[in-house]
Each structure stands twice: as C-alpha cells, then as structure tokens.
C-alpha cells in the first residue's frame, strides 16, 4: 500500500514545498484533489517520472472527468477501482509500463469517450463488455 500512495504523497510534499515541476495551472487542481477529493474534476500528472502502481485510491475521486497519467513509469495493472469514476470522460494512460488486461469493470463508465493505452505492456483482447460504451470514440 505504501507504493500506491507514493504518487500522491511525493507530489503533495513537492507542491506544498514549492519544489514541484507542476505548473501554476496544475498545482491548484492537484491540491484540490488532495484536500477535497469529491471536488476533484481533473487530474493531470503527465511527464513527472511517477513510478509504482496506479493508486486504487483514485477510485475515491468520484467527480473526476479527466484522468491524465501518460508518459510516466507507472507499472502493474490498470486498477479496477477506476470503474467507480462514473463521470470519467478521458483516461490517458499511454506511455507507461502497465501490464495485464483491460478491466472488464470499466464497462460501467458510460461517459467514457477516449481511452489511450498505447505504449504499455497490456495483454489480451479488448473486453467485449466495452462494446456497451456507445460514447467511446477512441480506444
């Protein structure tokens, strides 16, 4: 569990200390996600050399519409807890080292329009359950 919270604890410490590479535009957004997860709408943490697994705690960000974690060093499988993000429209996880298959539980994300998973080590086929996502334009 320690590794899963590393993403947030490290970035929070850097943002609070003023040593983060987060831009002034991203820092308030990130702090909102830390302080009031229910108000977090966008989480853009790309190109920060983040490592470890995708935290299952992201499932607590129930207002999230945009999840952008591309171009990091994230590993492990795509957390099935992301299925609790029922407002999610955009999931950008490309250019990491994610493994495993695409969770079938994502079929409940009816607002999902774009999912980018290229440049990972994802295996298996696209789950047939995702065919019910009529708004999904890019996978």
Secondary structure, 3 states (H helix, E strand, C coil): CHHHHHHHHHHHHHHHHCCCCCCHHHHHHHHHHHHCHHHCCEEECCCCCCEEECCHHHHHCCCCCEEECCCCEEEECCCHHHHHCCCCCEEECCCCEEEECCCHHHHHCCCCCEEECCCCEECCCCCHHHHHCCCCCEC
